């Protein structure tokens, strides 16, 4: 599974980071980004910043996408 965030839709609520901090993080611009390990995929962001979801976190990523008020989290199975 891979995941990315459309920063144009992100509201910066941080629910994704709260639900799954292993995959999501908020940066100083107040927007959420995906990460792989310690590497934040913010250059380029959006669909070009696809992150591989670590095994065992798929359900948490799905929950984050469902709970996101900006509906900006996109999952590719």
Residue, then its C-alpha position, 0 to 999 in steps of 0.5 A: x500500500x502507498x499513500x500521499x497527501x494533497x497539500x492543497x486540500x489539507x486543513x492542518x488539523x493533524x488528525x492523521x499524525x495523531x492516528x498514525x505518526x509512523x506515516x504522517x507528520x505536520x511540518x512548519x508550514x502547518x500542512x501534513x506530509x507522508x514519510x518513510x521512516x525518518x524521511x519526509x516526502x515533501x519535495x515534491x509533495x502531492x501525488x509525486x510524494x507517494x510513501x510506502x506504508x510500513x507493514x502493520x500500519x495499513x488499517x491506521x492509514x485507512x482510518x486517518x484517510x476516513x477521519x481527515x476533515x480535508x479529505x486530502x489523504x489518498x491511498x493506492x492499494 
